[in-house]
Amino acid sequence: MEPGEDSLVKFCRLLRSFHCDRIPSDLLIRACEPRPTWSSNGEVVQKRPIEAGVCEWLVNFYNANKPLFYDPELETHNGSVELTLENGVTYFDVTNEGQPDLELDQHMSIAEERAMARERIAIVLQSFPSSNTEIIGEEMIDRLMDTAKSSVLPLLSALNDTDIEGWLLPKNLEARESYLFSLFEFLYQVVDVLGVDHPLLPLSLPRRILSTVPHDTLNNCIVFCKGIAEIFDGFAPSGHNALQFSFLSPHIKTDERSNAMIGYTLGMLLSNEAMLAETGGSNERLAEALSSWRPLSPSSPSTMEYLAATSFCSQSQLSSIRRPSSDTVDTKTLQGLVLSRRKLYKEAAEILNSTIRDIHLQYGRASMQLGIVTAELANCYNILRQEGLAEYCVRKTLQSRLDPSLSSRRDGIYLRFALADSFIGQARYNVAVPILQNIIDNSNISATFRMMSALRLAKSRRRIHEEAQKAFEQNSPLWTGLELLRHVPGVLIMEYVEELACNISEIPHTQLGHTKKTEELIKAVNSLLSNSSSFTASLSWGWYTKIQREYLRQLAKTEERIETHRNDKNVLNGEHGDVDNPIPDPRFPLEGDIDISDNEGPWSERLILAFDQAIDSFMDFGNRVFGQPRVFHEKSTLFLPRAKYSAVKAREAFKRTIENSTGSDSNFSADTEIFRYREDRTRTMAISWCIKGNMESEHIWRSYKSKRLDFVYASDPATIWQVARATSATPRFLNPIEINGAKFLDGGRVANNPSFMALQDISFQHSQTPAVFVSLGTGQVRLISSKRISRSDARTRGFFQKYTLELLRTIELPKMTNTERETEKWLELANQMGLEQAYRLDAEGDLYKFPFDDWRPAGTGLTTLRGITDITDEYLDNNAVRDIIDRIAKEAVRIRRARAKTVRWEDFAIDVNYTCPFCSDSHCYEVRRDLRDHLKDSHADRGMSDGEIVTALNEGRKYKGKDPAGV
């Protein structure tokens, strides 16, 4: 039906009177239909629009023209009214086109203006949901709040006493009490959402209303009205009195509805410290009042009182209150939503799951009610780590929705968040990423939801273990979040700062040189937030500041190291005159014609970066293995325990470390490369405990040939990753590995400190004493009683004296060796061999208290790493320790320089071979002396001097693999 011209003009004038760019159609739809509210006895009743003061002409206009309020595709009426759809919500837009009569607004009489103002207030009071009466109540409050802020709150703030008595309040006394309760409940909801310090709040209005209206006309709702007035008055510019809590007097008569609202008000005050401080309220008095709150009749509470008790009463209090007899689907669902908000997720999930079917039947599959309940149920499942159930219920609801516009409605966004969270909880990050990215890319979705999605996406990408620097690329979630910071609540700003700090802390030291975008983002965030004391005083900001300072310090340190070594390289390149005068060392034969000084600088840089790479590899292993413990690994009568960590994940983590250390473009295979791969390389040994048949013994893995007889003869040499597994298969944490028919476990049974066995092996191999021997410990163990050892605060040492892992066959492992006793044996052997420079570096403090597998938090291990680093740094700050390190460094440099002048060093350190610059064939000589012999024998006719021979040798020198100077 086409609306009449006069009624349409009147409707358009009403819309324009709200002074909003657009008005949600729900405001007018809800105002013109009966809606649930609370009666004075605390039960749900339907309140008709006329009873709320909504003008009759508007209700008639709505009933006659409903398509105008619902259908965005309906033709506009003379261009005056346009209905638009955004994110599943319809809005009215009003224009002047074709309606010159709309300009007559400015010529309205005072009586007409007052009537229009009264209509606006009545519309808002009727459309705003009462507390806990509707499943979509909170969503409606959020949807209607902008209109209330733009139109009704300024109007209420401008009222004087004459307006209050003259036209605001109904003349009928019964209608007046209902109207005032609705008005004060509306003010309570505004304070709960916006806070008491919002500039638009009409702080003096409640007090002025109560001073105007005789209290005997308010009957039982006076208690609640007084409470709101006292709170508002405490915030008013003229209000200097602290809260007196006069509304809590036991002598004041009240009804169930006001009693419930008093409970809600106490809960709001107690949960808001700023509000409490501003009003001068007593925390103890409020807590006492709330703990003693009860329904007027605990044995027969009203529905409103029962939902109020569910919101703030303790479980013991709630158990003493009987459930109301009138238990509708909505009431039951609202109880589940309230329990979820209170973090009682198990109880909430049971209730919400029992109501899903009825909600579907009552409201429909595309309803916001069903979307909200499903999303909240899925959220409970996710938190309870039942992600499979969460995924199932969300998918079921989404698949039944055919309208694509519903995906961007708020309940649609909640559902997508719940689905993404279920994937994240199952470590299916790659499936969650596109869902979150889709929300971020939709500019019509609010900044708050886009920021929530950006934070989830950044966290997911961290857990995928993407390259850390990708987090700082221009199109990354962190950069998107930066653009949203000005438009989101403070709690999301702090979450963003924490996520930024996490990403900064994960940048490997080896990538510190590629940090332009990282530095730009840090500067942008600091510029935006550093001047706001509300943020900089928070713990999150303090942690972020510490992380960024450490990052910038490490960056400067790395740049300084690289620059220093570049300078060293330049100096070394100019010292060719010293090449033929090496520092003598009797252990290495010298040859005066070798010149490899041009490789000293790059090798030093690679050595520095190798340490950083080792740290990064350790962190990566921790995240992939220790950060992902398996279920059912604890001792229980219900199931057999299993190793705490996955052997498969450990194997793959070791392979990943091997691949990262060798480079993806090499012919090196992490799957097949054997441990004893190059005997001319650095010699490495590792120790395991071996079980083969009925025999058990230690087993030493060597990367070199040994004259000593191995307990297990390996016909097929073990690979690097197998040896790594064999030496890390600690009982209870990782299962043993089987190699060539033998089982291997961690060598802690034989040598928690392998220095003694290493020195024995060196002596056996060479019959010589090393120049220097450095043993690194993992924390000095204090002498403590055996009772204390078995407790969790000393699990690192002696942990396995009490607990063992059930192997594939039943065995009882001997006790693990005492680290300090092993150290004493090593020092005794060193003294017998005449090894003067034997050093033990072992951090003190509480480092030994860290459990074997300590990795907190699971995703990053930052807490664990920070604790270890702090203790180690404190140890290294000791002057005596620094002196020892200096002595070690000086001796190491002396040996390194002596070795660098020898042919053997070139064979050992650099992948090179030689070809003759004078011969036409490409015959290769593996070592320098072979080419020298060839030049002397085959090209003697050239009569080359020693200098010319050196030049020819250098010309014939070719790299077989990567040029170290180019790395």
Secondary structure, DSSP 8 states (H G I E B T S, - for coil): ----HHHHHHHHHHHHHT--S-EEHHHHHHHTS-EEEE-TTS-EEEE-TTTTT--HHHHHHHHH-HHHHH-TTS--STTSEEEEEETTEEEEEE--TT-GGGGGGGG--HHHHHHHHHHHHHHHHHHS--TTS-TTHHHHHHHHHHHIIIIIHHHHHT--HHHIIIIIS-SSHHHHHHHHHHHHHHHHHHHHHH-TT-TT--TTHHHHHHHHS-GGGSGGGHHHHHHHHHHHHHHSTT-------GGG-TTS---HHHHHHHHHHHHHHHH-HHHHHHHT--HHHHHHHHHT---SSTTS--HHHHHHHHHHS-HHHHHTS---S---HHHHHHHHHHHHHTT-HHHHHHHHHHHHHHHHHHH-TT-HHHHHHHHHHHHHHHHTT-HHHHHHHHHHHHHT---GGGGGSHHHHHHHHHHHHHHHHTT-HHHHHHHHHHHHH-TTS-HHHHHHHHHHHHHHHHHTT--GGGGGSTTSHHHHHHHHGGGS-HHHHHHHHHHHHHHHHTS-GGGTT--HHHHHHHHHHHHHHTT-HHHHTSHHHHHHHHHHHHHHHHHHHHHHHHHHHHHHHHHHHT-GGGTTS----TTS---TT---GGGHHHHHHHHHHHHHHHHHHHHHHIIIIITS--SS-S--SSS----SS-HHHHHHHHHHHHHHHH-TTSS--TTT-BSS--TTS---EEEEEEEETTEEEEEEEESS--SS--SS--SS--BHHHHHHHTT--TTTS--EEETTEEEEEGGGT-SSTHHHHHHHHHHHHSS--S-EEEE-S-------HHHHTSGGG-SSSGGGT-----SS---------HHHHHHHHHHHHHHHT---EEEE---TTGGGS-TT--SSTTT-HHHHHHHHHHHHHHHT-HHHHHHHHHHHHHHHHHHHHHHTSHHHHHHHS-EEEE-SS-SS--EESSHHHHHHHHHHHSGGG---HHHHHHHHHHTEEESS--GGG-
